[in-house]
Amino acid sequence: MVRGGREFASLDAIAWSRKGVASGIGEILLTSVDRDGTQSGFDVELTAAISNAVTVPVIASGGARLPSISSKSSRKGAADAALAASIFHDSIQPIRALKEFLAAQGVEVRLPC
């Protein structure tokens, strides 16, 4: 998608990701416009497909809500990191509680002292 998700770009996400890596990008912030703001979970299938196709870190974005969804994205989606915003802004999920849950699931997180 282009123009803030308002226009379809007719590009294959995997091919576009590989082209970016070939051009020298250092990481991919992968936002599923279909899931962004929905709090329905990350697009695990798309994230895994991109992660398995490139050699740079992939950050899952769009759809975060429950801790179990974030954990699933890190494992099944092969994401190197995950981005969440509205769940914190809307006080749906405390940051510390999410980090503690993920750490208990074996997901690497930075916990405060």
N, CA, C and O atoms as a GROMACS GRO file, in nm:
protein
  452
    1MET      N    1   0.084  -0.117   0.000
    1MET     CA    2   0.000   0.000   0.000
    1MET      C    3   0.089   0.124   0.000
    1MET      O    4   0.200   0.122   0.053
    2VAL      N    5   0.040   0.229  -0.058
    2VAL     CA    6   0.109   0.358  -0.059
    2VAL      C    7   0.012   0.467  -0.018
    2VAL      O    8  -0.108   0.444  -0.001
    3ARG      N    9   0.068   0.587  -0.001
    3ARG     CA   10  -0.014   0.703   0.037
    3ARG      C   11  -0.095   0.676   0.165
    3ARG      O   12  -0.216   0.694   0.170
    4GLY      N   13  -0.021   0.632   0.267
    4GLY     CA   14  -0.082   0.608   0.396
    4GLY      C   15  -0.184   0.495   0.397
    4GLY      O   16  -0.277   0.497   0.476
    5GLY      N   17  -0.166   0.397   0.309
    5GLY     CA   18  -0.257   0.283   0.303
    5GLY      C   19  -0.384   0.309   0.224
    5GLY      O   20  -0.478   0.231   0.230
    6ARG      N   21  -0.386   0.420   0.149
    6ARG     CA   22  -0.506   0.453   0.073
    6ARG      C   23  -0.506   0.398  -0.069
    6ARG      O   24  -0.611   0.388  -0.132
    7GLU      N   25  -0.387   0.362  -0.120
    7GLU     CA   26  -0.380   0.311  -0.257
    7GLU      C   27  -0.301   0.181  -0.262
    7GLU      O   28  -0.198   0.166  -0.196
    8PHE      N   29  -0.351   0.088  -0.341
    8PHE     CA   30  -0.285  -0.040  -0.361
    8PHE      C   31  -0.169  -0.019  -0.459
    8PHE      O   32  -0.187   0.042  -0.564
    9ALA      N   33  -0.051  -0.068  -0.425
    9ALA     CA   34   0.068  -0.046  -0.506
    9ALA      C   35   0.095  -0.156  -0.607
    9ALA      O   36   0.186  -0.143  -0.689
   10SER      N   37   0.019  -0.265  -0.605
   10SER     CA   38   0.038  -0.378  -0.697
   10SER      C   39   0.178  -0.436  -0.691
   10SER      O   40   0.235  -0.473  -0.794
   11LEU      N   41   0.235  -0.444  -0.571
   11LEU     CA   42   0.368  -0.502  -0.552
   11LEU      C   43   0.358  -0.622  -0.459
   11LEU      O   44   0.279  -0.621  -0.364
   12ASP      N   45   0.437  -0.725  -0.487
   12ASP     CA   46   0.443  -0.842  -0.401
   12ASP      C   47   0.529  -0.808  -0.279
   12ASP      O   48   0.641  -0.760  -0.294
   13ALA      N   49   0.478  -0.832  -0.159
   13ALA     CA   50   0.547  -0.793  -0.037
   13ALA      C   51   0.682  -0.862  -0.022
   13ALA      O   52   0.779  -0.800   0.023
   14ILE      N   53   0.691  -0.988  -0.060
   14ILE     CA   54   0.819  -1.060  -0.048
   14ILE      C   55   0.920  -1.005  -0.148
   14ILE      O   56   1.034  -0.979  -0.112
   15ALA      N   57   0.878  -0.986  -0.271
   15ALA     CA   58   0.969  -0.931  -0.372
   15ALA      C   59   1.015  -0.791  -0.333
   15ALA      O   60   1.132  -0.756  -0.348
   16TRP      N   61   0.922  -0.710  -0.283
   16TRP     CA   62   0.955  -0.574  -0.241
   16TRP      C   63   1.054  -0.576  -0.124
   16TRP      O   64   1.146  -0.494  -0.119
   17SER      N   65   1.034  -0.668  -0.029
   17SER     CA   66   1.125  -0.680   0.084
   17SER      C   67   1.264  -0.720   0.039
   17SER      O   68   1.364  -0.665   0.086
   18ARG      N   69   1.272  -0.816  -0.051
   18ARG     CA   70   1.402  -0.859  -0.104
   18ARG      C   71   1.472  -0.746  -0.179
   18ARG      O   72   1.593  -0.730  -0.169
   19LYS      N   73   1.395  -0.668  -0.253
   19LYS     CA   74   1.452  -0.553  -0.325
   19LYS      C   75   1.509  -0.451  -0.226
   19LYS      O   76   1.616  -0.396  -0.249
   20GLY      N   77   1.436  -0.428  -0.116
   20GLY     CA   78   1.486  -0.337  -0.014
   20GLY      C   79   1.616  -0.384   0.046
   20GLY      O   80   1.709  -0.305   0.065
   21VAL      N   81   1.625  -0.512   0.078
   21VAL     CA   82   1.747  -0.569   0.134
   21VAL      C   83   1.861  -0.557   0.033
   21VAL      O   84   1.973  -0.521   0.071
   22ALA      N   85   1.835  -0.585  -0.092
   22ALA     CA   86   1.937  -0.573  -0.196
   22ALA      C   87   1.985  -0.429  -0.210
   22ALA      O   88   2.098  -0.404  -0.252
   23SER      N   89   1.898  -0.334  -0.176
   23SER     CA   90   1.933  -0.192  -0.184
   23SER      C   91   2.006  -0.143  -0.060
   23SER      O   92   2.054  -0.030  -0.057
   24GLY      N   93   2.014  -0.227   0.043
   24GLY     CA   94   2.091  -0.192   0.160
   24GLY      C   95   2.015  -0.159   0.287
   24GLY      O   96   2.074  -0.110   0.383
   25ILE      N   97   1.883  -0.184   0.291
   25ILE     CA   98   1.812  -0.154   0.415
   25ILE      C   99   1.861  -0.246   0.526
   25ILE      O  100   1.907  -0.357   0.500
   26GLY      N  101   1.850  -0.199   0.649
   26GLY     CA  102   1.902  -0.276   0.762
   26GLY      C  103   1.797  -0.350   0.841
   26GLY      O  104   1.831  -0.440   0.919
   27GLU      N  105   1.670  -0.315   0.824
   27GLU     CA  106   1.560  -0.384   0.890
   27GLU      C  107   1.430  -0.348   0.821
   27GLU      O  108   1.424  -0.251   0.745
   28ILE      N  109   1.327  -0.427   0.848
   28ILE     CA  110   1.196  -0.403   0.787
   28ILE      C  111   1.094  -0.385   0.897
   28ILE      O  112   1.078  -0.472   0.983
   29LEU      N  113   1.024  -0.272   0.894
   29LEU     CA  114   0.910  -0.251   0.982
   29LEU      C  115   0.789  -0.290   0.899
   29LEU      O  116   0.745  -0.215   0.812
   30LEU      N  117   0.735  -0.408   0.928
   30LEU     CA  118   0.628  -0.466   0.849
   30LEU      C  119   0.494  -0.440   0.915
   30LEU      O  120   0.459  -0.503   1.015
   31THR      N  121   0.418  -0.347   0.860
   31THR     CA  122   0.287  -0.313   0.914
   31THR      C  123   0.179  -0.370   0.824
   31THR      O  124   0.173  -0.337   0.706
   32SER      N  125   0.095  -0.454   0.880
   32SER     CA  126  -0.020  -0.506   0.807
   32SER      C  127  -0.130  -0.401   0.810
   32SER      O  128  -0.190  -0.377   0.915
   33VAL      N  129  -0.156  -0.337   0.696
   33VAL     CA  130  -0.260  -0.233   0.693
   33VAL      C  131  -0.398  -0.293   0.718
   33VAL      O  132  -0.489  -0.223   0.761
   34ASP      N  133  -0.413  -0.422   0.691
   34ASP     CA  134  -0.541  -0.488   0.718
   34ASP      C  135  -0.566  -0.504   0.868
   34ASP      O  136  -0.681  -0.511   0.912
   35ARG      N  137  -0.459  -0.510   0.946
   35ARG     CA  138  -0.473  -0.534   1.089
   35ARG      C  139  -0.444  -0.410   1.174
   35ARG      O  140  -0.481  -0.406   1.292
   36ASP      N  141  -0.379  -0.310   1.116
   36ASP     CA  142  -0.337  -0.193   1.192
   36ASP      C  143  -0.456  -0.126   1.260
   36ASP      O  144  -0.554  -0.091   1.195
   37GLY      N  145  -0.445  -0.109   1.390
   37GLY     CA  146  -0.551  -0.044   1.466
   37GLY      C  147  -0.668  -0.133   1.502
   37GLY      O  148  -0.761  -0.088   1.568
   38THR      N  149  -0.667  -0.260   1.459
   38THR     CA  150  -0.780  -0.349   1.484
   38THR      C  151  -0.768  -0.425   1.615
   38THR      O  152  -0.868  -0.473   1.669
   39GLN      N  153  -0.646  -0.437   1.667
   39GLN     CA  154  -0.618  -0.515   1.787
   39GLN      C  155  -0.664  -0.660   1.770
   39GLN      O  156  -0.708  -0.723   1.866
   40SER      N  157  -0.654  -0.712   1.647
   40SER     CA  158  -0.695  -0.849   1.618
   40SER      C  159  -0.577  -0.945   1.605
   40SER      O  160  -0.595  -1.061   1.570
   41GLY      N  161  -0.458  -0.897   1.633
   41GLY     CA  162  -0.339  -0.981   1.625
   41GLY      C  163  -0.256  -0.949   1.501
   41GLY      O  164  -0.308  -0.903   1.399
   42PHE      N  165  -0.127  -0.972   1.513
   42PHE     CA  166  -0.036  -0.949   1.401
   42PHE      C  167  -0.066  -1.045   1.286
   42PHE      O  168  -0.124  -1.152   1.308
   43ASP      N  169  -0.029  -1.007   1.166
   43ASP     CA  170  -0.042  -1.096   1.050
   43ASP      C  171   0.076  -1.192   1.053
   43ASP      O  172   0.180  -1.168   0.992
   44VAL      N  173   0.058  -1.302   1.125
   44VAL     CA  174   0.165  -1.397   1.150
   44VAL      C  175   0.214  -1.462   1.020
   44VAL      O  176   0.334  -1.482   1.003
   45GLU      N  177   0.124  -1.494   0.931
   45GLU     CA  178   0.162  -1.559   0.806
   45GLU      C  179   0.249  -1.467   0.720
   45GLU      O  180   0.352  -1.509   0.667
   46LEU      N  181   0.208  -1.341   0.705
   46LEU     CA  182   0.287  -1.245   0.627
   46LEU      C  183   0.422  -1.220   0.692
   46LEU      O  184   0.525  -1.216   0.624
   47THR      N  185   0.422  -1.204   0.824
   47THR     CA  186   0.548  -1.179   0.895
   47THR      C  187   0.645  -1.296   0.877
   47THR      O  188   0.764  -1.274   0.853
   48ALA      N  189   0.595  -1.418   0.888
   48ALA     CA  190   0.681  -1.535   0.870
   48ALA      C  191   0.734  -1.543   0.727
   48ALA      O  192   0.851  -1.574   0.706
   49ALA      N  193   0.648  -1.515   0.631
   49ALA     CA  194   0.691  -1.521   0.490
   49ALA      C  195   0.803  -1.421   0.463
   49ALA      O  196   0.901  -1.455   0.397
   50ILE      N  197   0.788  -1.299   0.513
   50ILE     CA  198   0.891  -1.197   0.492
   50ILE      C  199   1.017  -1.234   0.570
   50ILE      O  200   1.128  -1.228   0.516
   51SER      N  201   1.002  -1.272   0.696
   51SER     CA  202   1.118  -1.307   0.780
   51SER      C  203   1.200  -1.420   0.719
   51SER      O  204   1.323  -1.418   0.725
   52ASN      N  205   1.132  -1.517   0.661
   52ASN     CA  206   1.202  -1.630   0.600
   52ASN      C  207   1.262  -1.598   0.464
   52ASN      O  208   1.342  -1.675   0.411
   53ALA      N  209   1.223  -1.484   0.406
   53ALA     CA  210   1.271  -1.448   0.272
   53ALA      C  211   1.388  -1.350   0.273
   53ALA      O  212   1.453  -1.330   0.171
   54VAL      N  213   1.414  -1.288   0.389
   54VAL     CA  214   1.519  -1.185   0.394
   54VAL      C  215   1.619  -1.214   0.505
   54VAL      O  216   1.596  -1.299   0.591
   55THR      N  217   1.730  -1.142   0.500
   55THR     CA  218   1.838  -1.164   0.597
   55THR      C  219   1.850  -1.052   0.699
   55THR      O  220   1.947  -1.049   0.775
   56VAL      N  221   1.755  -0.961   0.702
   56VAL     CA  222   1.757  -0.851   0.798
   56VAL      C  223   1.646  -0.870   0.901
   56VAL      O  224   1.550  -0.944   0.875
   57PRO      N  225   1.656  -0.807   1.017
   57PRO     CA  226   1.549  -0.818   1.116
   57PRO      C  227   1.416  -0.766   1.064
   57PRO      O  228   1.411  -0.669   0.989
   58VAL      N  229   1.308  -0.832   1.106
   58VAL     CA  230   1.172  -0.791   1.069
   58VAL      C  231   1.096  -0.759   1.197
   58VAL      O  232   1.093  -0.838   1.292
   59ILE      N  233   1.034  -0.641   1.198
   59ILE     CA  234   0.956  -0.596   1.312
   59ILE      C  235   0.809  -0.606   1.275
   59ILE      O  236   0.764  -0.540   1.181
   60ALA      N  237   0.733  -0.687   1.349
   60ALA     CA  238   0.590  -0.702   1.323
   60ALA      C  239   0.516  -0.581   1.377
   60ALA      O  240   0.545  -0.533   1.487
   61SER      N  241   0.420  -0.531   1.300
   61SER     CA  242   0.342  -0.415   1.341
   61SER      C  243   0.201  -0.427   1.286
   61SER      O  244   0.179  -0.483   1.179
   62GLY      N  245   0.107  -0.374   1.362
   62GLY     CA  246  -0.032  -0.373   1.317
   62GLY      C  247  -0.113  -0.486   1.375
   62GLY      O  248  -0.101  -0.600   1.331
   63GLY      N  249  -0.195  -0.456   1.475
   63GLY     CA  250  -0.287  -0.555   1.529
   63GLY      C  251  -0.261  -0.601   1.670
   63GLY      O  252  -0.333  -0.687   1.720
   64ALA      N  253  -0.159  -0.546   1.737
   64ALA     CA  254  -0.126  -0.593   1.872
   64ALA      C  255  -0.242  -0.574   1.969
   64ALA      O  256  -0.316  -0.475   1.962
   65ARG      N  257  -0.256  -0.672   2.060
   65ARG     CA  258  -0.354  -0.656   2.168
   65ARG      C  259  -0.316  -0.739   2.289
   65ARG      O  260  -0.267  -0.685   2.388
   66LEU      N  261  -0.336  -0.868   2.283
   66LEU     CA  262  -0.316  -0.953   2.400
   66LEU      C  263  -0.173  -1.005   2.406
   66LEU      O  264  -0.110  -1.023   2.302
   67PRO      N  265  -0.122  -1.030   2.527
   67PRO     CA  266   0.014  -1.085   2.538
   67PRO      C  267   0.034  -1.213   2.458
   67PRO      O  268   0.139  -1.232   2.397
   68SER      N  269  -0.066  -1.301   2.457
   68SER     CA  270  -0.050  -1.427   2.385
   68SER      C  271  -0.035  -1.404   2.236
   68SER      O  272   0.033  -1.480   2.168
   69ILE      N  273  -0.098  -1.299   2.184
   69ILE     CA  274  -0.084  -1.265   2.042
   69ILE      C  275   0.057  -1.218   2.014
   69ILE      O  276   0.116  -1.254   1.912
   70SER      N  277   0.114  -1.137   2.103
   70SER     CA  278   0.250  -1.088   2.084
   70SER      C  279   0.349  -1.203   2.089
   70SER      O  280   0.444  -1.206   2.010
   71SER      N  281   0.328  -1.297   2.179
   71SER     CA  282   0.415  -1.413   2.190
   71SER      C  283   0.407  -1.497   2.064
   71SER      O  284   0.510  -1.544   2.014
   72LYS      N  285   0.286  -1.517   2.011
   72LYS     CA  286   0.267  -1.594   1.889
   72LYS      C  287   0.340  -1.529   1.772
   72LYS      O  288   0.400  -1.599   1.690
   73SER      N  289   0.337  -1.398   1.764
   73SER     CA  290   0.405  -1.328   1.655
   73SER      C  291   0.555  -1.352   1.660
   73SER      O  292   0.618  -1.371   1.556
   74SER      N  293   0.610  -1.350   1.780
   74SER     CA  294   0.754  -1.371   1.792
   74SER      C  295   0.793  -1.513   1.755
   74SER      O  296   0.900  -1.534   1.698
   75ARG      N  297   0.708  -1.609   1.787
   75ARG     CA  298   0.741  -1.748   1.759
   75ARG      C  299   0.701  -1.791   1.619
   75ARG      O  300   0.787  -1.818   1.535
   76LYS      N  301   0.572  -1.798   1.592
   76LYS     CA  302   0.524  -1.847   1.463
   76LYS      C  303   0.548  -1.748   1.350
   76LYS      O  304   0.570  -1.787   1.236
   77GLY      N  305   0.545  -1.620   1.382
   77GLY     CA  306   0.565  -1.518   1.280
   77GLY      C  307   0.711  -1.491   1.251
   77GLY      O  308   0.743  -1.418   1.158
   78ALA      N  309   0.799  -1.550   1.331
   78ALA     CA  310   0.944  -1.536   1.312
   78ALA      C  311   0.989  -1.391   1.318
   78ALA      O  312   1.092  -1.356   1.260
   79ALA      N  313   0.913  -1.307   1.387
   79ALA     CA  314   0.950  -1.166   1.399
   79ALA      C  315   1.070  -1.152   1.493
   79ALA      O  316   1.082  -1.224   1.592
   80ASP      N  317   1.156  -1.057   1.460
   80ASP     CA  318   1.269  -1.027   1.547
   80ASP      C  319   1.228  -0.931   1.658
   80ASP      O  320   1.292  -0.922   1.762
   81ALA      N  321   1.120  -0.859   1.633
   81ALA     CA  322   1.066  -0.765   1.732
   81ALA      C  323   0.920  -0.739   1.696
   81ALA      O  324   0.874  -0.775   1.588
   82ALA      N  325   0.848  -0.677   1.789
   82ALA     CA  326   0.709  -0.642   1.763
   82ALA      C  327   0.684  -0.500   1.810
   82ALA      O  328   0.742  -0.455   1.909
   83LEU      N  329   0.600  -0.430   1.739
   83LEU     CA  330   0.565  -0.293   1.771
   83LEU      C  331   0.421  -0.291   1.819
   83LEU      O  332   0.333  -0.351   1.757
   84ALA      N  333   0.397  -0.221   1.927
   84ALA     CA  334   0.261  -0.204   1.978
   84ALA      C  335   0.247  -0.058   2.020
   84ALA      O  336   0.342   0.002   2.071
   85ALA      N  337   0.130  -0.002   2.001
   85ALA     CA  338   0.109   0.137   2.038
   85ALA      C  339  -0.026   0.158   2.105
   85ALA      O  340  -0.032   0.195   2.222
   86SER      N  341  -0.134   0.135   2.032
   86SER     CA  342  -0.266   0.171   2.084
   86SER      C  343  -0.302   0.094   2.210
   86SER      O  344  -0.375   0.145   2.294
   87ILE      N  345  -0.250  -0.030   2.225
   87ILE     CA  346  -0.282  -0.104   2.348
   87ILE      C  347  -0.225  -0.035   2.471
   87ILE      O  348  -0.278  -0.050   2.581
   88PHE      N  349  -0.116   0.041   2.453
   88PHE     CA  350  -0.058   0.116   2.564
   88PHE      C  351  -0.127   0.252   2.578
   88PHE      O  352  -0.158   0.295   2.689
   89HIS      N  353  -0.149   0.319   2.466
   89HIS     CA  354  -0.215   0.450   2.469
   89HIS      C  355  -0.356   0.442   2.525
   89HIS      O  356  -0.400   0.531   2.598
   90ASP      N  357  -0.426   0.334   2.493
   90ASP     CA  358  -0.565   0.316   2.538
   90ASP      C  359  -0.573   0.243   2.672
   90ASP      O  360  -0.682   0.207   2.716
   91SER      N  361  -0.459   0.220   2.735
   91SER     CA  362  -0.451   0.152   2.866
   91SER      C  363  -0.515   0.014   2.867
   91SER      O  364  -0.571  -0.029   2.967
   92ILE      N  365  -0.505  -0.057   2.754
   92ILE     CA  366  -0.554  -0.194   2.745
   92ILE      C  367  -0.456  -0.290   2.810
   92ILE      O  368  -0.495  -0.389   2.871
   93GLN      N  369  -0.328  -0.260   2.795
   93GLN     CA  370  -0.223  -0.349   2.844
   93GLN      C  371  -0.110  -0.266   2.906
   93GLN      O  372  -0.052  -0.182   2.838
   94PRO      N  373  -0.078  -0.288   3.034
   94PRO     CA  374   0.037  -0.221   3.092
   94PRO      C  375   0.167  -0.275   3.031
   94PRO      O  376   0.180  -0.396   3.010
   95ILE      N  377   0.260  -0.188   3.003
   95ILE     CA  378   0.386  -0.229   2.938
   95ILE      C  379   0.460  -0.332   3.023
   95ILE      O  380   0.503  -0.436   2.971
   96ARG      N  381   0.475  -0.305   3.150
   96ARG     CA  382   0.550  -0.399   3.236
   96ARG      C  383   0.486  -0.537   3.239
   96ARG      O  384   0.556  -0.638   3.232
   97ALA      N  385   0.354  -0.544   3.248
   97ALA     CA  386   0.284  -0.673   3.251
   97ALA      C  387   0.308  -0.750   3.120
   97ALA      O  388   0.328  -0.871   3.123
   98LEU      N  389   0.305  -0.681   3.008
   98LEU     CA  390   0.330  -0.747   2.880
   98LEU      C  391   0.473  -0.800   2.875
   98LEU      O  392   0.495  -0.914   2.833
   99LYS      N  393   0.568  -0.720   2.916
   99LYS     CA  394   0.707  -0.764   2.915
   99LYS      C  395   0.729  -0.884   3.007
   99LYS      O  396   0.801  -0.977   2.972
  100GLU      N  397   0.668  -0.882   3.124
  100GLU     CA  398   0.682  -0.994   3.217
  100GLU      C  399   0.620  -1.122   3.158
  100GLU      O  400   0.677  -1.230   3.172
  101PHE      N  401   0.505  -1.108   3.093
  101PHE     CA  402   0.442  -1.224   3.030
  101PHE      C  403   0.532  -1.281   2.920
  101PHE      O  404   0.555  -1.402   2.914
  102LEU      N  405   0.583  -1.193   2.835
  102LEU     CA  406   0.668  -1.238   2.724
  102LEU      C  407   0.796  -1.304   2.777
  102LEU      O  408   0.838  -1.407   2.725
  103ALA      N  409   0.857  -1.245   2.878
  103ALA     CA  410   0.978  -1.303   2.936
  103ALA      C  411   0.950  -1.444   2.991
  103ALA      O  412   1.032  -1.534   2.974
  104ALA      N  413   0.835  -1.461   3.055
  104ALA     CA  414   0.798  -1.593   3.108
  104ALA      C  415   0.774  -1.694   2.996
  104ALA      O  416   0.785  -1.815   3.019
  105GLN      N  417   0.743  -1.646   2.875
  105GLN     CA  418   0.722  -1.734   2.759
  105GLN      C  419   0.853  -1.761   2.685
  105GLN      O  420   0.854  -1.833   2.585
  106GLY      N  421   0.964  -1.704   2.733
  106GLY     CA  422   1.093  -1.725   2.671
  106GLY      C  423   1.126  -1.626   2.560
  106GLY      O  424   1.222  -1.646   2.486
  107VAL      N  425   1.046  -1.520   2.549
  107VAL     CA  426   1.071  -1.416   2.450
  107VAL      C  427   1.168  -1.315   2.512
  107VAL      O  428   1.146  -1.270   2.625
  108GLU      N  429   1.273  -1.280   2.440
  108GLU     CA  430   1.370  -1.185   2.493
  108GLU      C  431   1.310  -1.045   2.497
  108GLU      O  432   1.266  -0.992   2.396
  109VAL      N  433   1.310  -0.987   2.616
  109VAL     CA  434   1.261  -0.850   2.636
  109VAL      C  435   1.356  -0.779   2.733
  109VAL      O  436   1.430  -0.842   2.809
  110ARG      N  437   1.353  -0.647   2.728
  110ARG     CA  438   1.430  -0.568   2.825
  110ARG      C  439   1.337  -0.529   2.938
  110ARG      O  440   1.241  -0.454   2.919
  111LEU      N  441   1.366  -0.582   3.057
  111LEU     CA  442   1.286  -0.549   3.174
  111LEU      C  443   1.356  -0.438   3.252
  111LEU      O  444   1.478  -0.435   3.260
  112PRO      N  445   1.277  -0.347   3.310
  112PRO     CA  446   1.338  -0.243   3.394
  112PRO      C  447   1.398  -0.305   3.521
  112PRO      O  448   1.357  -0.413   3.563
  113CYS      N  449   1.493  -0.237   3.579
  113CYS     CA  450   1.557  -0.285   3.704
  113CYS      C  451   1.458  -0.291   3.817
  113CYS      O  452   1.494  -0.329   3.928
   0.00000   0.00000   0.00000
